Amino acid sequence: MTHFLYISASYGIALLGLGGLAAWLLADYAQQRRALTELEARGIGRRPTSVGGGEA
């Protein structure tokens, strides 16, 4: 039974870590979207991309 507790605790800690990482990524994504919207509202837009996809 002691192995069960150890494994359960390990999975729980891993899930908490992954949940925290997912929450952080979602929060950062929302913040980046707000910043982009603010910049575009001030007239600072995205640069157009070339058809070739890269700089020569």
Buried (B, 14 or more C-beta within 10 A) or exposed (E): EEEEEEEEEEEEEEEEEEEEEEEEEEEEEEEEEEEEEEEEEEEEEEEEEEEEEEEE
